[in-house]
Amino acid sequence: MQTIIQTLSENVQVIYRKSIDADQVISRLQHDGKGKFSAVFADDAGFTTSSRLFKPYVEELANEVLALEQTNQESIKKQLPSIVMKIELMLKTLNKFQKTAR
């Protein structure tokens, strides 16, 4: 189980690095009057966070992964699908954003 948590942590680190660049682009677009949206993800995306930037979503995800280290194996199994879905969604969104922002 520790290997799974380690892999999740590594994915969060990748997401964090990509989110820094994406947030800079979003800030620039909004400064130029372009990025007119209220949140990166829809309310039904599985996040409790709602923000125009990626960083708050990354923080929520990182906290969930960190909490797994203090959780029993049965609870981890229940939480994994949600966390993996969020990681996939963030990676897909960030990759798509990077391609269109160029």
PyRosetta script that sets phi, psi and omega in degrees:
from pyrosetta import init, pose_from_sequence

init()
pose = pose_from_sequence("MQTIIQTLSENVQVIYRKSIDADQVISRLQHDGKGKFSAVFADDAGFTTSSRLFKPYVEELANEVLALEQTNQESIKKQLPSIVMKIELMLKTLNKFQKTAR")
pose.set_psi(1, -31.9)
pose.set_omega(1, 179.6)
pose.set_phi(2, -63.2)
pose.set_psi(2, -35.3)
pose.set_omega(2, 178.4)
pose.set_phi(3, -63.6)
pose.set_psi(3, -39.6)
pose.set_omega(3, 178.9)
pose.set_phi(4, -64.0)
pose.set_psi(4, -45.6)
pose.set_omega(4, 179.8)
pose.set_phi(5, -62.4)
pose.set_psi(5, -39.8)
pose.set_omega(5, 178.3)
pose.set_phi(6, -62.6)
pose.set_psi(6, -43.2)
pose.set_omega(6, 178.8)
pose.set_phi(7, -64.3)
pose.set_psi(7, -41.4)
pose.set_omega(7, 177.0)
pose.set_phi(8, -61.4)
pose.set_psi(8, -42.5)
pose.set_omega(8, 179.1)
pose.set_phi(9, -62.0)
pose.set_psi(9, -40.9)
pose.set_omega(9, 178.4)
pose.set_phi(10, -63.6)
pose.set_psi(10, -39.9)
pose.set_omega(10, 177.1)
pose.set_phi(11, -64.0)
pose.set_psi(11, -39.8)
pose.set_omega(11, 178.3)
pose.set_phi(12, -63.6)
pose.set_psi(12, -37.2)
pose.set_omega(12, 178.0)
pose.set_phi(13, -63.9)
pose.set_psi(13, -41.5)
pose.set_omega(13, 177.4)
pose.set_phi(14, -62.9)
pose.set_psi(14, -45.0)
pose.set_omega(14, 179.1)
pose.set_phi(15, -61.2)
pose.set_psi(15, -42.3)
pose.set_omega(15, -179.6)
pose.set_phi(16, -58.9)
pose.set_psi(16, -47.4)
pose.set_omega(16, -178.9)
pose.set_phi(17, -62.6)
pose.set_psi(17, -42.2)
pose.set_omega(17, 179.1)
pose.set_phi(18, -67.7)
pose.set_psi(18, -34.5)
pose.set_omega(18, -177.0)
pose.set_phi(19, -69.0)
pose.set_psi(19, -31.1)
pose.set_omega(19, 178.1)
pose.set_phi(20, -60.4)
pose.set_psi(20, -48.8)
pose.set_omega(20, 178.8)
pose.set_phi(21, -63.4)
pose.set_psi(21, -44.1)
pose.set_omega(21, -178.5)
pose.set_phi(22, -63.6)
pose.set_psi(22, -41.3)
pose.set_omega(22, 179.8)
pose.set_phi(23, -64.0)
pose.set_psi(23, -35.3)
pose.set_omega(23, 177.0)
pose.set_phi(24, -64.7)
pose.set_psi(24, -41.8)
pose.set_omega(24, 178.8)
pose.set_phi(25, -65.4)
pose.set_psi(25, -43.4)
pose.set_omega(25, 179.1)
pose.set_phi(26, -60.8)
pose.set_psi(26, -44.8)
pose.set_omega(26, 179.9)
pose.set_phi(27, -60.5)
pose.set_psi(27, -42.2)
pose.set_omega(27, 178.1)
pose.set_phi(28, -63.4)
pose.set_psi(28, -44.9)
pose.set_omega(28, 179.6)
pose.set_phi(29, -62.0)
pose.set_psi(29, -43.6)
pose.set_omega(29, -179.7)
pose.set_phi(30, -67.4)
pose.set_psi(30, -35.8)
pose.set_omega(30, 177.0)
pose.set_phi(31, -63.2)
pose.set_psi(31, -35.6)
pose.set_omega(31, 179.1)
pose.set_phi(32, -83.8)
pose.set_psi(32, 4.3)
pose.set_omega(32, 178.2)
pose.set_phi(33, 79.8)
pose.set_psi(33, 21.0)
pose.set_omega(33, -176.1)
pose.set_phi(34, -104.0)
pose.set_psi(34, -54.8)
pose.set_omega(34, -173.7)
pose.set_phi(35, -66.7)
pose.set_psi(35, 74.3)
pose.set_omega(35, -174.1)
pose.set_phi(36, -96.2)
pose.set_psi(36, 79.6)
pose.set_omega(36, 175.1)
pose.set_phi(37, -143.3)
pose.set_psi(37, 157.4)
pose.set_omega(37, -174.9)
pose.set_phi(38, -95.4)
pose.set_psi(38, -22.9)
pose.set_omega(38, -179.7)
pose.set_phi(39, -154.2)
pose.set_psi(39, 148.7)
pose.set_omega(39, 178.7)
pose.set_phi(40, -66.3)
pose.set_psi(40, -44.6)
pose.set_omega(40, -177.8)
pose.set_phi(41, -114.6)
pose.set_psi(41, 149.6)
pose.set_omega(41, 176.9)
pose.set_phi(42, -68.0)
pose.set_psi(42, 162.0)
pose.set_omega(42, -178.7)
pose.set_phi(43, -60.7)
pose.set_psi(43, -27.5)
pose.set_omega(43, -177.3)
pose.set_phi(44, -93.4)
pose.set_psi(44, 15.7)
pose.set_omega(44, -178.0)
pose.set_phi(45, -79.5)
pose.set_psi(45, -7.7)
pose.set_omega(45, 178.0)
pose.set_phi(46, 102.5)
pose.set_psi(46, -5.3)
pose.set_omega(46, 179.1)
pose.set_phi(47, -93.6)
pose.set_psi(47, 147.2)
pose.set_omega(47, 172.0)
pose.set_phi(48, -87.0)
pose.set_psi(48, -22.6)
pose.set_omega(48, 179.0)
pose.set_phi(49, -74.4)
pose.set_psi(49, 149.1)
pose.set_omega(49, 171.5)
pose.set_phi(50, -139.2)
pose.set_psi(50, 118.5)
pose.set_omega(50, -175.3)
pose.set_phi(51, -153.7)
pose.set_psi(51, 157.5)
pose.set_omega(51, 174.6)
pose.set_phi(52, -81.0)
pose.set_psi(52, -11.9)
pose.set_omega(52, -179.0)
pose.set_phi(53, -115.9)
pose.set_psi(53, 162.2)
pose.set_omega(53, -179.5)
pose.set_phi(54, -78.8)
pose.set_psi(54, -30.4)
pose.set_omega(54, -172.0)
pose.set_phi(55, -52.9)
pose.set_psi(55, -45.9)
pose.set_omega(55, 179.1)
pose.set_phi(56, -61.0)
pose.set_psi(56, -33.2)
pose.set_omega(56, 177.0)
pose.set_phi(57, -69.1)
pose.set_psi(57, -39.8)
pose.set_omega(57, 177.9)
pose.set_phi(58, -63.1)
pose.set_psi(58, -42.4)
pose.set_omega(58, 179.0)
pose.set_phi(59, -62.1)
pose.set_psi(59, -43.1)
pose.set_omega(59, 178.1)
pose.set_phi(60, -60.5)
pose.set_psi(60, -46.4)
pose.set_omega(60, -179.6)
pose.set_phi(61, -63.6)
pose.set_psi(61, -44.2)
pose.set_omega(61, 179.5)
pose.set_phi(62, -61.6)
pose.set_psi(62, -41.2)
pose.set_omega(62, 178.6)
pose.set_phi(63, -64.1)
pose.set_psi(63, -38.1)
pose.set_omega(63, 178.0)
pose.set_phi(64, -65.7)
pose.set_psi(64, -41.8)
pose.set_omega(64, 179.3)
pose.set_phi(65, -67.2)
pose.set_psi(65, -42.7)
pose.set_omega(65, 177.3)
pose.set_phi(66, -60.8)
pose.set_psi(66, -38.3)
pose.set_omega(66, -179.5)
pose.set_phi(67, -65.1)
pose.set_psi(67, -25.5)
pose.set_omega(67, 179.1)
pose.set_phi(68, -61.0)
pose.set_psi(68, -31.8)
pose.set_omega(68, -178.9)
pose.set_phi(69, -64.5)
pose.set_psi(69, -23.6)
pose.set_omega(69, -178.7)
pose.set_phi(70, -100.7)
pose.set_psi(70, 7.2)
pose.set_omega(70, -172.0)
pose.set_phi(71, -109.0)
pose.set_psi(71, 149.6)
pose.set_omega(71, 177.7)
pose.set_phi(72, -74.2)
pose.set_psi(72, 163.8)
pose.set_omega(72, -171.7)
pose.set_phi(73, -61.7)
pose.set_psi(73, -37.1)
pose.set_omega(73, -179.6)
pose.set_phi(74, -64.7)
pose.set_psi(74, -42.8)
pose.set_omega(74, 178.4)
pose.set_phi(75, -67.1)
pose.set_psi(75, -36.9)
pose.set_omega(75, 178.3)
pose.set_phi(76, -59.9)
pose.set_psi(76, -44.8)
pose.set_omega(76, -179.6)
pose.set_phi(77, -60.4)
pose.set_psi(77, -34.5)
pose.set_omega(77, 179.3)
pose.set_phi(78, -73.8)
pose.set_psi(78, -34.6)
pose.set_omega(78, -175.9)
pose.set_phi(79, -84.3)
pose.set_psi(79, -24.5)
pose.set_omega(79, -175.4)
pose.set_phi(80, -55.1)
pose.set_psi(80, -47.8)
pose.set_omega(80, -178.2)
pose.set_phi(81, -56.9)
pose.set_psi(81, -41.3)
pose.set_omega(81, 179.6)
pose.set_phi(82, -65.3)
pose.set_psi(82, -44.2)
pose.set_omega(82, -179.1)
pose.set_phi(83, -66.1)
pose.set_psi(83, -44.3)
pose.set_omega(83, 179.4)
pose.set_phi(84, -62.8)
pose.set_psi(84, -40.1)
pose.set_omega(84, 177.9)
pose.set_phi(85, -61.3)
pose.set_psi(85, -42.1)
pose.set_omega(85, 179.3)
pose.set_phi(86, -65.3)
pose.set_psi(86, -41.8)
pose.set_omega(86, 178.5)
pose.set_phi(87, -61.4)
pose.set_psi(87, -47.4)
pose.set_omega(87, 179.2)
pose.set_phi(88, -59.7)
pose.set_psi(88, -45.6)
pose.set_omega(88, -179.1)
pose.set_phi(89, -62.1)
pose.set_psi(89, -43.6)
pose.set_omega(89, -179.6)
pose.set_phi(90, -66.4)
pose.set_psi(90, -44.2)
pose.set_omega(90, 179.9)
pose.set_phi(91, -63.3)
pose.set_psi(91, -44.6)
pose.set_omega(91, 178.7)
pose.set_phi(92, -61.7)
pose.set_psi(92, -45.5)
pose.set_omega(92, -178.0)
pose.set_phi(93, -65.2)
pose.set_psi(93, -44.8)
pose.set_omega(93, 179.7)
pose.set_phi(94, -64.3)
pose.set_psi(94, -42.0)
pose.set_omega(94, 178.9)
pose.set_phi(95, -64.1)
pose.set_psi(95, -43.3)
pose.set_omega(95, 178.1)
pose.set_phi(96, -64.4)
pose.set_psi(96, -41.2)
pose.set_omega(96, 179.6)
pose.set_phi(97, -62.3)
pose.set_psi(97, -44.1)
pose.set_omega(97, 179.8)
pose.set_phi(98, -61.3)
pose.set_psi(98, -39.4)
pose.set_omega(98, -179.3)
pose.set_phi(99, -67.7)
pose.set_psi(99, -39.7)
pose.set_omega(99, -177.2)
pose.set_phi(100, -82.3)
pose.set_psi(100, -22.0)
pose.set_omega(100, -177.6)
pose.set_phi(101, -79.5)
pose.set_psi(101, -12.4)
pose.set_omega(101, -177.8)
pose.set_phi(102, -72.5)
pose.dump_pdb("model.pdb")
